[in-house]
Amino acid sequence: MVPATDPKLRVGLIQMSCSKDPNENHAKAEWKIREAAGRGAQIVCLQELFRTQYFCREESQEMFALAEPIPGPTTESLGRLARELKVVIIASIFERRAPGVYHNSAAIIGGDGELLGLYRKMHIPDDPLYYEKFYFTPGDLGFPAFDTPFGRIAVLICWDQWYPEAARAAALRGPAVLFYPTAIGWHPSEKERHGAAQLDAWRTIQRAHAIANGVYVAVANRTGYEGPPSNGIEFWGSSFIADPFGRVIAEASSGKEEVLTAECDTRLIDEVRRNWPFFRDRRIEAYAPLMERWLV
């Protein structure tokens, strides 16, 4: 891959609500990718599991029918679109790897329509309305980076965003942008008391990844309410892009569909890291305890 010659790259994030019809969601996503490309986006990131509603709200054997192989129908369709628009697309897909082995994966599709690579979600939650361990095998590809014509990127998925170890491991491979396809929101019973604090914590931890690693962070979350009135999830949207100093340079609303775009000047990465040389001052010989589950 020839390194990008333009220090500026333009990122697009798709924030949308999802119906129960995967084909309808896929068509909507493609339309919004076209909108992002029309606004100059070179790398477009879709939200987590964009083709469906967030089915992990319950444990149901029937939901496994939603999974597909990679490469497969979704990557082939998005590959044609990427080739037409000459953009890179990041697509979160329910991957059927083998009988009984499924992953929450992100396919990175190049501007020539070919599959550049794959990231499989490493951290799998198991919480009320987020029963992902029922569906997903933890990822086994580590924290790779991907070279695109517009710059090097890395991708993590949703629950990964709470782990500084994941952000650091990905950042050490030299990406300019960490992308986080996401599906997170409020439980109806918790929003009034805890909602503002939860949203603020979510934004803060990811801005901290940008600061600690001197990279851009781009987060694409879904919006809309899914599930029964008393026991569903109100996805809080609020997709955003933060620069290496942690400043939010673009942000979507919480309650409506949006196509978010922003320019990322990679020269800022070097400037920030010269002034805050966290990578220079890491004591890598002292970090072996991080390989242990607990130290007491």
C-alpha positions, -999 to +999 in steps of 0.1 A: +000+000+000+014+034-010+013+058+020-012+086+019+005+118+005-022+142+017-019+148+055-056+156+057-083+129+055-120+133+058-140+109+080-177+102+078-199+086+105-234+072+099-258+075+128-292+059+121-321+041+136-329+006+125-361-012+116-368-049+119-361-054+082-323-059+074-328-051+038-344-017+046-315-009+070-289-019+045-305+003+018-307+032+042-270+027+052-260+028+015-280+059+009-263+076+039-228+065+027-235+082-006-244+113+014-212+112+034-191+106+002-209+136-014-197+157+015-162+146+009-158+117+033-130+093+023-135+068+051-171+061+062-179+041+094-213+025+100-226+018+135-223-015+152-245-043+136-260-017+113-282-042+093-304-051+122-319-039+153-298-047+183-309-083+187-287-089+218-314-074+240-326-110+243-312-146+240-329-163+211-317-191+189-337-176+160-314-146+159-284-167+146-302-167+113-292-131+109-255-140+107-235-143+074-200-151+063-173-126+055-168-122+026-205-125+020-236-106+007-231-075+028-194-071+020-201-078-017-228-051-018-208-026+001-177-034-020-196-024-051-206+009-035-171+015-022-157+009-057-183+033-072-177+061-047-140+054-042-143+054-004-133+031+024-162+016+043-161+002+078-191-022+083-199-040+115-214-074+107-228-104+126-202-129+112-209-166+108-174-180+108-184-217+112-212-238+126-215-227+162-188-200+159-200-164+155-183-131+159-192-094+161-169-082+134-159-051+114-151-055+077-128-028+063-136-025+026-112-005+004-120+020-023-114-007-049-142-027-034-118-054-020-117-065+016-088-049+033-091-068+065-112-078+095-115-069+131-133-092+155-147-076+187-124-086+216-144-076+247-178-092+249-203-079+274-230-098+293-254-073+310-291-068+311-303-061+275-267-066+263-265-104+262-236-106+237-218-136+252-248-157+241-240-148+205-204-139+200-171-157+204-144-133+215-121-120+187-089-138+179-072-113+155-057-090+181-058-052+175-047-048+138-043-016+118-053-012+082-036+007+054-059+026+032-052+051+004-061+079+028-041+068+058-037+040+083-067+033+106-077+009+134-111-003+144-125-014+178-161-022+185-184-008+212-176-025+246-139-023+235-142+014+239-140+012+277-106-005+277-075+017+276-055-015+269-073-020+236-069+016+225-032+015+234-026-018+216-043-005+185-026+029+187+009+012+189+003+000+153+004+036+140-032+045+129-042+081+125-078+073+135-094+048+159-129+040+148-155+027+172-187+013+156-211+013+186-246+004+199-251+019+233-280+036+250-301+040+281-323+015+300-357+033+305-355+028+342-321+044+345-322+073+322-337+099+345-312+092+374-281+081+356-285+090+319-265+122+319-236+107+338-235+076+316-233+096+285-207+118+299-186+089+310-189+073+275-177+105+259-149+111+284-133+076+282-130+079+244-117+114+245-092+101+270-081+075+244-075+102+219-054+122+244-034+093+258-026+079+224-023+112+204-048+100+177-081+109+163-111+089+177-143+085+157-174+070+172-205+060+152-234+051+175-270+042+166-301+062+176-337+054+182-357+032+206-357-006+202-377-031+222-409-030+244-417+003+261-407-010+296-377-030+287-360-017+256-330+005+249-330+042+239-298+045+219-283+078+226-267+087+193-242+114+201-217+101+175-185+122+176-150+128+163-123+139+187-088+152+178-055+140+194-059+167+220-093+153+230-113+182+215-146+172+199-145+186+164-178+172+153-208+158+172-242+145+164-274+149+184-288+122+206-322+117+191-321+118+153-303+103+123-273+122+111-244+119+087-213+134+105-182+144+087-150+161+097-115+167+084-086+151+103-052+167+098-027+140+106+001+166+111-016+174+145-007+139+157+030+147+155+025+181+171+006+167+200+030+138+206+060+162+206+044+182+234+030+153+253+055+125+246+035+097+263+049+070+239+085+081+245+081+079+283+063+046+285+080+022+310+074-009+289+097-031+311+074-024+341+040-034+326+041-072+330+015-070+358-010-059+332-009-095+319-024-107+352-062-108+360-057-093+395-027-085+417-040-089+453 
